[in-house]
Amino acid sequence: MIKYFIGLLALLALALDGLIYRQLKKRFTNRSWVSKLYLGQAIVLDVVIVIALTFYRRAINMPESPYALLILWVICLFFLTILPKLVYMLFSAIDSLWRGVRGRKSVVFTWIGAGAGVCVFGIMLWGATEGRSRIRVTEVEIRSDKIPASFDGYRIAQISDLHIGNYAQRNTLIQRVVQRVNALHPDLIISSGDLVNLSARELTPRYQEILSGLKAPDGVMSVFGNHDLGFYMQEDPNFTPQQSVRMLIEKQHAMGWRLLQNETVYIHRGADSISVSGVKYPRDGHHNGRDSGLGGCDLVATYRGVPDSLFNLMISHTPQNWDEIRTETPADLTVAGHVHAMQMKLPFGERGWSPARWMYDRWSGLYEEDGKTLYINDGIGYVMYPMRIGTRPEVTLFTLKSTKKSASDRSPRQ
């Protein structure tokens, strides 16, 4: 798949650079150095990005190395340049069409395209700097008559998709996430998967110490995502996906986290309780654990003996199995991550627009169906390109509100 992606990007880059070079050559006939300078930088950039994408899979197997970070930033540079070029050429094509239909020269849309390209570059540059590091907190209120009165006002903080391997040791984002979560004073903290990007080795002692600082009365509960399960590791007989998973389990335990793998636990307040369930990443779907045997969501095992009368919080890394969760389990609130809104969300419509809409029925934010609720957190980290446009790193704070009537409210009036 990555080979086809590399090929398509390379062809698109070459086509755009060729068209822009031809335009510059015609426009600057007396200053040929302008077109030659553009051609030179275009060739260098196109060659570098193809090399970077070719070695991307190898690079991500060396988390936090200067080599891996350099590859990621070369990819970022490519996106910073190719999309503005594409926008420019789309507008410029209108002028070409105008000349063909009207037979008159026009450069109006070419100049508009140049301005739009500059704007796109600025937006993407912001996404590669402030956009991927400025944390936002989303507050969501969950109301249900299954929530006991003693849990009214109970606060749950969710983080997701940290992808720690994509950050250098000096990066402060994870530390700031921990500080922001603790400042919310949650009763429970949940991590909905993809703690690491490739393997457990990314969770270094420094990051273990930072994440151990997450504090809540009912602790931190987590599940595994597809990246946690070593699906993308290169073959290495000295460090297999199974070894990586065992190491990640041990490290989370050492941090004081409770990892849920197709199981349910209970939280008590006096005589009242709510249940919290966590499932493994499913074996079916676009990413699966069939080859390694590490995936496998088992809802039957997860909910064995769990009373339907208790309010239930389900932690699932992927939202793709919510239809099954919603129809076959007593889960009242399901929290997920995985999608990241593909790290691009534009403010159009009620939910915004993202290319994630092409791949997922549910891709960001709050969904309610049949009296059940799903929330998809946009995550903290990134995959492939170090950029977040319109979808800043997210911490979600859920507040439970009991709508259960008291005994006096239920008694008939005299």
C-alpha positions, 0 to 999 in steps of 0.5 A, spaced: 500 500 500 505 504 501 508 503 495 502 505 491 501 511 495 509 513 494 508 513 486 501 517 486 505 522 490 511 522 486 507 523 480 502 528 482 508 532 485 512 531 478 505 533 474 504 540 478 512 542 478 512 541 470 506 545 469 508 551 474 515 550 471 512 551 464 508 557 466 514 561 469 518 559 463 513 563 459 512 569 463 519 570 465 522 570 458 527 575 460 529 572 466 530 565 465 533 564 472 527 564 475 524 558 472 531 554 472 531 556 480 524 553 481 525 547 477 532 546 481 528 546 488 522 542 485 527 536 483 531 536 489 524 536 493 521 531 489 527 526 490 528 527 497 520 526 499 520 520 495 527 517 499 523 519 505 517 515 504 521 509 501 524 509 508 518 511 512 517 504 515 524 503 516 525 510 520 519 509 524 522 502 527 527 507 530 523 511 535 526 518 537 532 518 533 534 524 529 533 520 523 526 518 524 524 525 526 528 528 520 524 523 515 517 525 518 519 533 517 521 532 510 514 529 509 511 535 513 515 539 508 512 536 502 505 537 504 506 544 506 508 545 499 504 540 494 497 542 497 498 550 496 501 548 489 495 544 487 490 550 489 494 554 485 494 550 479 486 549 480 485 556 480 490 557 474 486 552 470 480 556 470 484 562 466 486 557 461 479 555 460 477 562 460 482 563 454 480 557 450 472 559 451 473 566 450 479 567 446 482 572 451 488 572 455 486 572 463 490 572 469 485 574 474 484 567 477 491 565 477 493 571 481 487 569 486 490 562 486 497 564 488 493 568 494 489 562 496 496 558 495 499 562 500 493 562 505 493 554 505 501 554 506 499 559 512 494 554 515 498 548 514 504 551 517 500 553 523 498 546 523 505 544 523 506 548 529 501 551 534 495 546 531 499 540 533 501 542 540 496 547 543 491 542 547 484 543 547 479 541 553 472 538 550 466 538 556 461 533 555 455 532 559 452 525 559 445 524 562 441 518 564 437 515 569 441 509 570 446 513 573 446 513 581 445 519 585 451 518 588 455 518 581 451 525 579 457 530 577 462 524 576 468 526 572 471 522 567 477 525 563 479 521 556 485 522 552 487 518 546 492 516 541 498 519 544 503 516 539 509 517 543 514 514 539 513 520 534 516 525 539 523 527 541 525 526 549 525 534 550 518 535 547 513 537 552 506 536 549 505 529 553 507 533 560 502 539 558 497 533 557 498 530 564 498 537 567 491 539 563 488 533 565 490 533 573 487 540 573 480 538 571 480 534 577 477 528 574 474 522 578 477 517 573 482 517 567 481 513 561 486 512 555 483 509 549 489 506 545 495 507 541 499 510 547 505 508 542 506 509 535 510 502 533 513 498 539 513 498 547 520 501 547 518 508 545 515 508 552 521 510 555 523 511 563 522 519 562 515 518 559 513 513 564 515 518 569 511 523 566 504 519 565 505 516 572 503 523 574 496 522 572 492 522 578 485 520 579 481 517 585 479 511 581 485 511 577 487 510 570 484 505 565 486 503 558 485 499 552 490 497 547 489 500 540 492 497 533 499 501 534 500 498 541 499 491 538 505 491 534 502 490 527 507 495 524 513 493 526 518 490 522 520 483 523 526 482 528 527 475 531 530 479 537 524 483 539 517 480 536 510 484 537 508 479 542 514 481 546 513 488 545 505 487 547 508 484 554 513 489 555 507 495 554 503 491 559 508 491 564 510 498 563 503 500 564 502 496 570 508 500 573 505 506 571 499 504 575 494 504 569 489 498 569 489 495 562 482 492 560 482 487 555 475 484 554 473 485 561 469 489 566 471 492 572 466 496 577 467 503 581 463 503 587 460 509 591 457 507 598 452 501 596 452 504 588 456 502 582 457 503 575 461 498 570 467 500 566 468 495 560 474 495 555 475 491 549 481 489 545 482 491 538 477 487 533 480 482 529 476 484 523 477 491 519 482 495 516 487 493 521 487 486 524 491 482 529 489 475 525 497 474 523 500 476 530 494 473 534 494 479 538 487 482 537 480 480 538 474 484 541 470 479 545 464 482 547 461 476 550 467 475 555 467 482 556 460 483 559 459 476 562 455 477 569 455 484 568 448 487 570 444 491 565 441 495 570 448 498 572 450 504 568 456 502 563 462 505 560 465 502 554 472 503 552 474 501 545 479 504 541 476 504 534 469 507 533 468 502 527 465 496 532 460 501 535 454 498 532 455 491 535 457 494 541 450 498 541 446 493 539 449 487 543 451 490 550 448 494 555 454 500 554 451 506 555 457 511 553 462 508 549 468 512 548 473 511 542 479 514 538 483 512 532 481 516 527 484 523 529 479 526 524 485 524 519 488 530 523 484 535 518 478 538 520 475 544 516 469 548 520 464 547 515 457 544 517 455 542 524 460 537 525 466 540 520 468 537 514 474 532 514 477 527 509 475 522 515 468 522 512 470 518 506 472 512 510 468 512 517 461 513 518 462 516 525 469 520 525 469 525 531 465 528 536 458 526 539 453 521 536 447 518 539 442 513 537 437 508 540 439 512 547 446 510 547 452 515 546 458 514 542 464 519 543 470 519 538 476 523 541 480 526 536 487 524 540 493 527 542 499 525 537 499 524 529 501 519 524 505 519 518 505 527 518 506 532 524 501 536 523 494 538 525 489 542 522 483 544 525 483 538 530 488 540 536 490 535 541 484 533 545 482 532 552 475 530 553 471 531 560 465 527 561 460 529 567 455 524 569 448 527 571 443 522 574 436 523 572 433 518 576 427 520 580 428 520 588 423 515 592 419 522 593 418 524 586 416 517 584 410 516 590 403 518 587 401 525 590 395 525 595 
